[in-house]
């Protein structure tokens, strides 16, 4: 009887956790997929190029990143050999854009900025109408010449990291002027925006920038990392209870979204950021492994991503699947609605299908535009440890569809023109079918 119950529980978990047919045609929300260009250089099964993309799983693909020339204020490719076709280049720009042949409603845009680009030169560019004009003319030419559907501004962050106090107002002017020009050609204009209240207050006039942007991509991750010198969740949906985190480190996705809306953001333009990676920590004492435990160093790195303090979901799930005597302990934080794992002095906070389901349902219930992910190259895109490719990305569409099909679903205004799919069995029907098979199996045990 115990074995039968365990079998049923495991089957239910697998069936409910993943709809292997899930895609963006099954709901009316946006699913924004960031692609990190440098993932092409990762070793082994971690290498990710345009060929690995399934365009049915995204409504928008954002290629990251282009950069800014700090003298001319012109937009430029940061890796011409990878991005462009000239001089024998790989031509990833055009090859990703050509995916629209398989997915006509797909939009492909390019992001400029990112953490490594910093803030200082963007601050200088935004200072005067003349310097902004140079950038806008360049951005318009870059976007249209390469065939992109728009631009994602990822200035990290106005007013911070050697920025200027004037950045807050200048960012508004920059977006307004970009909007005016982009509207002439029907181009999208979005921005990746910080999640911390301090970053928001310093850098963003929320009502003003909301008017100029098609979508606000809120980076609801990196709430905690090894820079804190104590363990904490990378992206807690809600505040964890009963931990030792310092007061200024107690942050959550729910608080961020609430604050944006309170400050004047249109919920229907907010796209909730979900990380497909974890943050790693090295414990000072292997016997102290709760949230808030003291740590040392910059955190350990993964075999594919090779970045201290960072572990892709594909690296996490592969390690959990292949572990033998070196066992990880998994803990589900029911208050924060996210998991974490530890093993010896190693500690990782990450998102799995359960936490993503809860975040997607939260986004749906709040009437948000949808979800965005950083980045799809960190999902299990090779199906190394999952029944199908892109388990996390499929979870997003599956949960949006489940939310829309729910009898108690919140009525929201559609925010994308992607038509719902017809003639497909619903997730609920699929679950019912599998339950029937399980019941038949059990009666024969």
C-alpha positions in Angstrom: 0.0 0.0 0.0 2.9 2.4 0.8 4.5 1.7 -2.5 1.2 2.3 -4.3 0.7 5.6 -2.6 4.2 6.7 -3.3 3.8 5.7 -7.0 0.6 7.8 -7.2 2.2 10.8 -5.5 5.2 10.7 -7.9 3.0 10.4 -11.0 0.7 13.2 -9.8 3.7 15.4 -9.2 5.1 14.7 -12.7 1.8 15.3 -14.4 0.7 18.4 -12.5 4.2 19.9 -12.6 4.6 20.0 -16.4 2.4 20.3 -19.4 4.8 19.2 -22.1 2.6 20.8 -24.8 2.4 24.2 -23.1 3.1 27.2 -25.4 2.2 30.9 -25.8 -0.8 30.2 -28.1 -2.7 28.9 -25.1 -3.2 32.1 -23.2 -3.2 35.9 -23.8 -0.3 37.0 -21.6 3.2 38.0 -22.8 6.1 35.7 -22.2 9.3 37.7 -22.7 12.5 35.6 -23.3 15.8 37.3 -22.7 18.7 35.6 -24.5 22.3 36.2 -23.2 24.5 36.3 -26.3 27.6 35.1 -24.4 25.9 31.8 -23.7 27.1 30.8 -27.2 30.6 30.4 -25.7 29.7 28.1 -22.8 31.2 24.7 -22.8 29.5 21.4 -23.7 25.8 21.1 -23.3 25.7 24.6 -21.8 26.4 26.3 -25.1 23.3 28.1 -26.4 22.7 29.6 -29.8 19.7 30.6 -31.9 19.2 27.0 -32.9 18.3 26.1 -29.4 15.3 28.5 -29.3 11.8 27.2 -29.5 9.9 30.3 -30.8 6.5 28.9 -29.7 7.4 29.4 -26.1 7.9 33.1 -26.3 5.8 36.1 -27.4 8.9 38.3 -27.3 12.6 37.5 -27.6 15.1 40.1 -26.4 18.7 39.7 -27.6 21.1 40.9 -25.0 23.1 43.0 -25.2 24.1 45.8 -27.5 26.3 48.5 -26.1 26.9 52.3 -26.2 30.0 54.0 -27.6 31.1 56.4 -24.8 32.4 59.0 -27.2 29.9 59.1 -30.0 26.9 57.9 -28.0 26.1 55.5 -30.9 24.6 52.1 -30.4 26.9 49.2 -31.3 27.2 45.5 -31.3 29.3 44.2 -28.5 30.3 41.0 -30.4 30.2 41.7 -34.2 31.5 38.2 -35.1 28.7 36.5 -33.2 25.9 39.1 -33.9 26.5 40.0 -37.6 27.0 38.2 -40.9 29.6 40.4 -42.4 33.2 39.2 -42.6 32.1 35.6 -42.0 30.3 36.3 -38.8 27.8 34.0 -37.2 24.8 36.3 -37.8 22.8 35.6 -34.7 20.8 38.8 -35.2 19.2 37.8 -38.4 18.9 34.1 -37.5 16.9 34.8 -34.4 14.7 37.4 -36.3 14.1 34.7 -38.9 12.4 32.6 -36.3 9.4 34.7 -36.9 8.8 32.6 -40.0 7.8 29.8 -37.6 6.0 32.1 -35.2 4.4 35.0 -37.1 3.3 36.8 -33.9 6.7 36.7 -32.4 8.5 40.0 -31.7 12.3 40.1 -31.6 13.9 43.2 -30.0 17.4 44.1 -28.9 18.5 45.2 -25.4 21.1 47.8 -24.8 23.0 48.1 -21.5 23.1 45.5 -18.8 25.2 45.3 -15.6 28.6 45.2 -17.3 27.9 48.3 -19.4 27.4 50.2 -16.2 25.6 53.5 -15.8 28.2 56.3 -16.2 28.2 56.6 -20.0 24.4 56.3 -20.2 24.2 59.1 -17.7 26.5 61.2 -19.9 24.5 60.4 -23.1 21.2 61.4 -21.5 22.5 64.7 -20.2 21.6 67.0 -23.1 19.2 67.1 -26.0 22.1 67.0 -28.4 23.7 63.9 -27.0 20.3 62.1 -26.6 19.6 63.0 -30.3 22.9 61.3 -31.3 21.9 58.1 -29.5 18.3 58.1 -30.7 19.3 58.5 -34.3 21.8 55.7 -33.9 19.3 53.4 -32.0 16.7 54.0 -34.7 19.2 53.1 -37.5 20.6 50.1 -35.6 17.2 48.7 -34.8 15.7 49.1 -38.3 18.9 48.1 -40.3 19.2 44.9 -38.4 15.5 44.1 -38.6 14.5 44.3 -34.9 11.0 45.0 -33.8 12.1 47.5 -31.1 14.5 48.3 -28.3 14.8 47.4 -24.7 16.5 50.0 -22.5 18.5 48.3 -19.8 20.3 51.2 -18.2 21.5 49.9 -14.8 20.7 52.3 -13.2 19.8 55.9 -13.6 21.2 57.9 -10.6 23.3 55.0 -9.4 26.7 53.4 -10.1 28.4 56.7 -10.9 25.3 58.2 -12.4 24.0 61.7 -11.8 21.2 63.1 -9.7 19.7 64.5 -13.0 19.4 61.0 -14.4 15.9 60.5 -13.1 14.6 63.4 -15.2 16.9 62.8 -18.1 15.7 59.2 -18.3 12.1 60.5 -18.7 13.2 62.8 -21.5 15.2 60.0 -23.2 12.2 57.7 -23.3 9.8 60.4 -24.4 12.1 61.3 -27.3 12.7 57.7 -28.2 8.9 57.1 -28.1 8.3 59.9 -30.5 10.7 58.6 -33.1 9.8 54.9 -32.7 6.1 55.6 -33.2 6.9 56.7 -36.7 8.0 53.2 -37.6 5.7 51.1 -35.3 8.7 50.0 -33.1 8.4 48.6 -29.6 10.0 50.5 -26.6 10.5 48.6 -23.3 12.8 48.9 -20.4 14.3 46.5 -17.8 13.9 48.2 -14.4 15.3 47.5 -11.0 13.4 45.9 -8.2 14.9 47.6 -5.0 13.0 50.5 -3.6 16.1 52.6 -3.4 16.9 52.0 -7.0 13.4 52.9 -8.0 13.3 56.1 -5.9 16.6 57.4 -7.3 16.2 56.5 -10.9 12.6 56.3 -12.0 9.7 58.8 -12.3 7.3 55.9 -12.6 4.2 57.6 -14.0 6.3 59.5 -16.6 8.3 56.5 -17.9 5.2 54.3 -17.9 3.6 56.6 -20.5 6.5 56.1 -22.9 7.0 52.4 -22.5 5.0 49.5 -24.0 6.1 47.3 -21.2 8.0 47.6 -17.9 10.2 44.6 -17.4 10.7 44.4 -13.7 13.9 42.5 -12.7 12.4 40.7 -9.7 15.6 38.8 -8.8 19.0 39.4 -7.2 17.3 40.4 -4.0 20.0 38.5 -2.2 23.4 37.1 -3.2 26.8 36.4 -1.8 27.5 40.2 -1.6 25.2 40.2 1.5 27.6 38.0 3.4 24.6 35.9 4.6 22.3 33.5 2.8 19.0 34.8 1.4 16.6 34.0 -1.3 17.4 35.2 -4.8 13.8 36.0 -5.6 11.3 35.4 -2.8 7.7 35.9 -3.8 6.9 37.0 -0.3 8.9 37.9 2.8 10.3 34.8 4.5 9.4 34.4 8.2 11.5 33.8 11.2 14.9 34.3 9.7 18.1 36.2 10.7 18.2 38.5 7.7 19.0 42.2 8.5 16.0 44.5 8.1 17.3 46.2 5.0 17.7 42.8 3.3 14.1 41.8 3.8 12.8 42.3 0.3 10.2 40.4 -1.9 8.7 40.3 -5.4 5.3 41.1 -3.9 6.6 44.2 -2.3 8.3 45.4 -5.5 5.2 45.0 -7.7 3.0 46.6 -5.0 5.4 49.6 -4.9 5.5 50.1 -8.7 1.7 50.2 -8.8 1.5 52.5 -5.8 3.9 54.8 -7.5 1.8 55.1 -10.6 2.7 52.2 -12.9 0.0 50.7 -15.0 -0.3 47.1 -13.9 -1.3 46.1 -17.4 2.2 47.2 -18.6 4.1 45.4 -15.8 6.0 42.2 -16.9 7.1 40.2 -13.9 10.7 39.1 -14.0 11.5 35.5 -13.1 15.0 34.1 -12.8 16.0 30.8 -14.4 19.1 30.7 -12.2 20.1 30.6 -8.6 22.4 32.5 -6.3 25.2 30.5 -4.6 26.7 31.0 -1.2 29.6 29.4 0.7 28.7 28.9 4.3 31.1 29.8 7.1 29.8 27.0 9.3 28.3 23.8 7.6 26.1 23.3 10.7 24.4 26.7 10.2 22.4 26.5 6.9 19.2 28.4 7.5 18.3 31.7 5.8 20.5 34.4 7.2 23.4 32.1 7.9 26.8 33.8 7.6 28.8 33.2 4.4 32.2 33.9 3.0 33.6 34.8 -0.4 31.7 35.4 -3.7 29.9 32.1 -3.9 30.8 29.1 -6.1 30.3 28.8 -9.9 28.6 26.4 -12.2 30.3 24.2 -14.9 28.5 26.0 -17.8 27.9 29.5 -16.7 31.3 29.8 -14.9 30.3 32.9 -12.9 31.0 33.2 -9.2 27.8 33.2 -7.2 25.6 32.1 -10.1 24.1 28.7 -11.0 21.8 28.2 -14.0 18.7 26.0 -13.4 20.1 23.5 -15.9 23.2 23.2 -13.8 21.2 22.8 -10.6 18.8 20.2 -11.8 21.6 18.2 -13.5 23.6 18.1 -10.3 20.5 17.0 -8.3 19.7 14.3 -10.8 23.2 12.9 -11.0 24.1 13.1 -7.2 25.1 9.9 -5.5 26.7 9.9 -2.1 27.2 13.7 -2.2 23.6 14.5 -1.3 21.9 17.9 -1.3 19.1 18.7 1.1 16.2 20.7 -0.3 14.0 23.0 1.8 10.8 24.6 0.7 10.1 28.0 2.3 6.4 28.1 2.4 6.3 31.7 3.5 8.6 33.0 0.7 7.2 30.4 -1.8 10.7 29.4 -3.1 13.1 26.5 -2.4 16.7 26.4 -1.4 19.3 23.6 -1.2 22.5 23.0 0.8 25.3 20.5 0.8 28.2 20.8 3.1 29.3 24.5 2.9 27.4 25.0 -0.4 24.0 26.8 -0.4 21.8 27.7 -3.4 18.7 29.8 -3.6 16.8 29.2 -6.9 13.4 28.9 -8.6 11.8 25.6 -9.6 8.4 24.7 -11.2 6.6 25.1 -7.9 7.8 28.6 -7.2 7.3 29.7 -10.8 3.7 28.4 -10.8 3.1 30.6 -7.7 4.7 33.7 -9.3 2.8 33.3 -12.5 -0.5 32.9 -10.7 0.5 36.0 -8.7 1.1 38.0 -11.9 -2.2 36.8 -13.3 -4.2 37.7 -10.2 -2.7 41.1 -10.2 -3.7 41.8 -13.8 0.0 42.1 -15.0 0.9 41.9 -18.6 2.8 38.7 -18.2 6.2 37.3 -17.3 9.7 37.7 -18.5 12.7 35.5 -17.8 16.4 36.0 -17.4 17.4 34.0 -19.2 16.1 31.1 -21.4 19.7 29.8 -21.9 19.6 28.9 -18.2 16.5 26.6 -18.5 17.0 22.9 -19.1 16.9 23.6 -22.8 18.7 20.3 -23.6 16.4 18.2 -21.4 19.4 16.9 -19.5 17.3 16.4 -16.3 13.7 16.9 -17.4 11.1 15.0 -19.4 11.1 17.7 -22.1 13.1 20.8 -23.2 12.4 24.1 -21.4 10.5 22.8 -18.4 10.5 26.2 -16.6 9.5 28.1 -19.7 6.6 25.6 -20.3 5.5 26.0 -16.7 4.9 29.7 -17.3 2.5 29.1 -20.2 0.9 26.1 -18.5 0.1 28.1 -15.4 -1.2 31.2 -17.3 -3.6 28.8 -19.1 -4.6 27.1 -15.9 -5.3 30.5 -14.3 -7.4 31.6 -17.2 -9.3 28.3 -17.2 -9.9 28.4 -13.5 -13.6 29.1 -12.5 -12.3 31.7 -10.0 -10.0 33.4 -12.5 -9.6 37.1 -12.2 -11.0 39.0 -15.1 -8.2 41.0 -16.7 -7.8 43.0 -19.9 -5.9 41.2 -22.7 -2.4 42.7 -23.2 -1.2 41.0 -26.3 -2.5 40.2 -29.8 -1.3 36.6 -29.7 -4.5 34.6 -30.4 -5.5 31.7 -28.1 -5.0 28.3 -29.5 -8.0 26.3 -30.5 -8.5 22.6 -30.9 -6.0 21.6 -28.2 -6.8 19.6 -25.1 -6.6 21.7 -21.9 -4.1 21.0 -19.2 -7.0 19.9 -16.9 -8.1 17.3 -19.5 -4.5 16.1 -19.8 -4.3 15.7 -16.0 -7.7 13.8 -15.9 -6.4 11.4 -18.6 -3.3 10.7 -16.7 -5.2 10.2 -13.5 -7.4 7.6 -15.3 -4.3 5.8 -16.4 -2.9 5.9 -12.8 -6.2 4.5 -11.5 -6.1 1.6 -14.0 -2.6 0.8 -13.0 -3.3 0.9 -9.3 -6.3 -1.5 -9.6 -3.9 -4.0 -11.2 -1.3 -3.8 -8.5 
